[in-house]
Structure formats: C-alpha cells, structure tokens
C-alpha cells in the first residue's frame, strides 16, 4: 500500500467519522466522499483506488446488506411479493425514462445513466457503476442527490400521505 493511498484512507475515515458524529444521514459514506474529494481537489494527492481495495469494499458492503436480512424480513417479503413486484416495475419504468433523459442531456453511457436513475441502494449502485465503467462519480452524484432529497422530503411526504389517507 502506498503512502498516498494510506493518506486517502485516513482522510476518508476522518471525514466519515465527522459526519457520523454530526448525525448526517448516510454520514459515514458521504463524509468520506467529501473529505477525499476535498483532499484530492487540493492537489495534494492523485492516485487511483487499487482494484483489490474496491473488491474488498464491495464484499464488505455485501456482508453488511446480507446481514440485514432475517427470517422475519424474508417472510414479510414473501407476504408483499405482489405489491413489491408492481412497485418495482413502476420504478424500473420511471428509471428507464429518467435514464434516457439523463443519457440524452449529459452524454452519459447507457449503463451509467441507468444506474444513475436507479432507485437501488447507494452502495450497491455505485459498486456496480465502478465495475461497469468509468462514470461511477457521476452515478454517485445522482444517487446522493436522490438519497438526500428522499431523506429531506420524506417527513413532508409522510405527513401529506397520512392526511390524504384519513
């Protein structure tokens, strides 16, 4: 491991920890991204992430996501399979239309624009984007905007939905 990459890891750990302490939603990942980006933009460092590190990070994310599943969660999934399938097809259709618009407006390749518009989890989508092409930073930017829009607007939409369902 090079000294530059070690500095990058330390910078990411400090930024992620700071955002967690500040209780920012998704803070560990967002803080690491912001800190590393700031560090790289300062011109202090210019390094590519080693492929083995990317593979290990994706495995760690897979372990974390897999560990979230329980027998109760799988039962709930089975009980809601029809509704989940319908909502998934609606989201895929909306994502397809959005990805077409993104690709036409930005020139982003088809796979990246589809992942940018995907409603999937940030870690999984960005991991796929890094495997499928070189536009993972753009995919991450789209995903972060979507994530924070949902986090910020969910309380308002929840309140509105509650009042419309009365």
Buried (B, 14 or more C-beta within 10 A) or exposed (E): EEEEBEBBBEBBBBBBBBBBEEEBEBBBBBBBBBBBBEBBEEEEBEEEEEEEBBEEBBEEBEEEEEEEEEEEEEEEEEEEEEEEEEEEEEBBEEBBEBBBEBBEEBEBBEBBBBBBBBBBEBBBBBBBBBEBBEBBEBBBBBBBEBBBEEEEEEEEEEEEEEEEEE
